[in-house]
Amino acid sequence: MESPSGRIPWQSLLLAVSLLTFWSPPTTAQLTMVSTSAAEGTDALLLVHGQPEFLAGYVWFKGESVDSSHQIASYAIDAQEMHPGPAYSSRETIYPNGSLLFQNVTLGDTGYYTLLAIKRNFQGDRATGRLHVY
């Protein structure tokens, strides 16, 4: 929209910017995990941020890959149920926000852990973090 002088009035520009801001889809947060350190015998929490919307559940793995033989546990959000996997030691708890609590950590717990956040459309987001036990 041009004015008779050939310039766009600032009100039109302001309207266009506000409409673009309104119509732009929100940026999605990236799934991230906070690596942590803990003394042997204490509890440690691998905290998760940026969970995607419309989640069905979480699956935790020991290591940097999604490997069913290294699955610690899965958590179904709607049922609020945790199901142990082959790498489950009975000291792990998955919280509804996806974070993983280790009770009474040992030196053997040191390493990388991978979280797979599964959406209702069966797509997944993945994050890896490290637990260091000293």
N, C-alpha and C positions, 0 to 999 in steps of 0.2 A: 504494500500500500504506500503510494508516494503522495507527498503533499505537493501543492502547486510549485513549491520552491525546489522540488526534486529530492528532498531529504525525507527520511522516514522519521515521523514523530517519535519521541522517546516513549510515549504511552503505548504505541503499537509494538515497539521493541520489548518493552516490559511485559506486555500481554503475551507475546510470542515466547519469551523465556519462561514465563510462569506456566504456560501450557506445555512446553517441552518438558519441564521439570515434572509436571503432573503426569504426563503420558509416558515418561521414561520408566521402564521396568526397574524395580529396585535391584541394586547389586546384591548378589548372594554372598554370604560369608563363607570363607573356606574352612573346611573341617581341619582343625589343628589339635595337637596334643601337647601338653606341657610336660617335657622331660623332667625327671626329679631324681633326687638323691636321698638316701635314708640310711640310718645306722642299722646294722644287723640286729634283728630282734624287735625292731619297731614296725609300725604300720606305714605304708606308702600309698599315695594316691596318684594315679596317672589321670590327670584332669583333662577333659575334652571341652573345646570351644567351637563355635561356629557350626553347630549341628544343622543339617538341612531340614527343610520342612517336610511334612508328610512321611515321617519315618515309620517303618514297620518294626525295626529292631536293630540290634547291634550284634556283631560277632568279634570276639577278641582272639588274637593269635600271638603265640610266642615266636619272635623272629620278625624279619622285615618283609615277609611275603604272606600271602593268603594261601595257606596250606592246611587242608583238613586234618592232617595228622598232627599239626601243632595248634589245633584249636583249643583254647582255654575254656570258653563258654560262649553261649549265645543268650540273648535277652529279647523276649517278645514284649514290646511296649504295651499293646492292648491287654494282654493277659497278665502283664507284670510278673512274668516267669523267667527264671534263669535255668538254662539247660547245660550241664557240664559237657565238656569235650574231652578228647584223649589227653590233653596237657593240663587238665584241671587238677589242682592239688588240694582242694577244699579250703584253701586260705584266700581265695579270690572271690570278690563280690562285684557284680556289675550294678551300677546305680541307674535309675531311669533316665538320667541325662547322658548316659554312655560312659561315664568315668569308671575306672577300674581300681578297686581297693585291694591291696595286698595286706594281709595280717601276718605279723611276725616274719618279716622278710629275712631271707638267707642270702649268702653270697651267690648261691646258684640262681637266684632270681635276677641277677644283673644281666642286662642285655636289652635288646630292642623288642618292642611290642607293637603290633599292628591292629588297628581298629577298622572294621568294615561297618559303615552305617548304611543299612539297607532301606531304601525308600519303598513306599507302597507300590510304585510302578516297577519294582524289582531292579532298579538301577542302584548302584552303590557308590559311596564316597569313601575314600581310604585315607588314613593318617597313621604315621609311624612316630613313635617317641622312644625314649630310652630311660630305663630305670638303672640307677647306679647304687649298689649297696656296698657300704664300706664298713 
